[in-house]
């Protein structure tokens, strides 16, 4: 658990993170368009997992490994600037991953949409990492098997001092605890 409490520091101090995904490694950069590379990156398993989110959002430079070479995600985003309106959503998705200097915590929470984790309470650890919360306190709750998953998320909410009002309109189930009925049980609610 000590390494989990150091995740924020590890990723913030890393020079770069390379996304390694089997689907991307089978894709040749010589025979694919930038548009195709970007779509495959955004839809690959690596980009949909919860744990890789903090890698992408906290690191200085994010790269995607393809069959022949590795491409900086920011360059992939820049290459699409002059494309048609059809790729505006795609471009926004790439830019949001490249906003490592963003201090907008609510924006980062919303970026958890469509991610997945096999262990629901892992979301609390990731949220705590990207929010810079006290990981010793969080890992203590995480390891306490007597706590329900919702209680672990509630502990995170107790440590967060401010959130944007848009949190009130987040889709999905809310916590059932008095004083927390506004708070989403999870931010990994799929986008529609």
N, C-alpha and C positions, 0 to 999 in steps of 0.2 A: 504493500500500500504506500510505501514511502515514494516509489517512483510515480504513482498516480498523483500524489500531492506536489510533485515537481513538474508535472506536465506543462503547465503554463510557462514556467521558466525555460524548460527545454525547448518548446516550440518558438517562443519569442526570441530566444538567443540563437536558434538555428539559422544558418545562412540560407537554407532552402529545404523544401520537402519535395520528394518525387513521388507522384501518384503512380503506383505500379498495379495494373489491373490486367488480367488475362485477356479480356476483350480488346483493350488498347494495344497490348503487345502483339496482337495478331494483325494490327492495322498498319499498312505501309504509308508513310508520309509522302513517298514519291508518287504514288498512284491515287491519293485521296485529295480532295479539295479541303481548304481550311474550314469550310462550312461543315463538311462531313466529319472532320476531326473534332470540331467543337461540339457537334451533336453527340458524337460517340463519347466524348469526355463527360459531358453533362449527364448522360444516361448510363454511364458505366457503374458497376457495383461499388467501386471505391468511392464514388461521389455520392452515393446514397446511404452509406453506413454512418451511424451516429458518431463513432469514435474518430473517423477521419475528418469530421467537421472541424474539430478544434485544430487539427493539423493545418487545414486549409485557411482558417481564419486568423490564426495567430502567427504563422510563419511570414518572414519577409518576402520570400519568393516561392511560388508554387509552380512546379513543373509536372507535365504529363509525359510518361514514358510510352513511346510508340515502338513499332517494330524496328525501325532503323535509327531513330533519334529521339531525343527528349526535347520537348517544346515548352517554353515558359507560358503559363496560362494567360498572363497579361498580354503577351505578344499575340496569342490566339485571339484574344478579345479585340486588340487594336486592329488586327487584320480584317475584322468584320465591320468596322465603322462605316465604310462606304457601301455596304450591301443594302439590299432592298428592305422594306418594312417587314418582310417575312422573318427576318432574323433579329428584329428588335428585342423580342423576348429572350432569345438565345444570347444576345449581346449583354442584356441586363444580368442574366444568370452568371455569365463569365465575369462581369465587372463586380458583382457582389462577392464572389469568391476572392477577388483581388483587392478587396477593401480592408486590408489588414490594419490600416491606420484608423479605421472607424472606431469611434468610442461610443457609438449608438448601440447600447445594450439591447434595446427592444428590437432593433433591426437584426441583430445577431440571433436573438431568440426566434424571430420569424424565419430565419434561414434554416432552422431545424426542420421545417416542414418537408415532408416526403422522405425523411431519413428513417432508418430502421435500426433496431437493436434487438438482439435475442433476449436481453435482460432489461426490463423496463426501468429499474432503478438506476441503471447506468446513465440515464439522461440527467439525473441530478449531479453526477460527477462532472459531466461535460458542461452543464450550465455553470456550475461552480468554477470550473477552470476558465471559461471564457469571461466570466464576471470578475475574476480575480478574488474570489471569496476565500475564507480561511479553510484550506483543504484538510487540516487536522480535524476540525469540527465536522466537516462534511463526511470524511472517510469514517469517522467514529459512528455517525448515524448509518452510513452505508453498510458497515459491518454488523450493526445491531440487527440480528435476524428477527428479533421480536417486533421490530417496526414494520408496518405495512409500507408498500411502495408509495402510497399517497402521503404518508407521514414523512418520508424522506424528501419528497417534493415540497411539502409544507415547511420543512426545516430550511430549505433553500429560500423560500419566500420570506421567511422570518429574517434572513440575512440581507435581503435586497431592500435598499432604502427607497428607491423610486423606480417606477416603470411608466411607460407612456400610456396614455388613456386608450390607445388602440388595443391593448391587452384585453380590455373588457369585451371586445368584439371578436376575440379569437374563437374559431369554430372548435367544436369538440366538447367533451365532458369537463365539468368544473369540479374542483375539490368540494367535498361536502362539509368541511369544518366551518363553524361560525367564524366570521371575519375573513374567510378565504374563499367564499363562494364565487368570487369574481375570477379566481385564479385557475388557469387551465391545469388539468391533471397531466397533460403532456403537450409539448410543442411539436411533436412529430406527427401531427394530424395531416393527412394527405391533402394536397391542394386539389381543388375541383376545377 
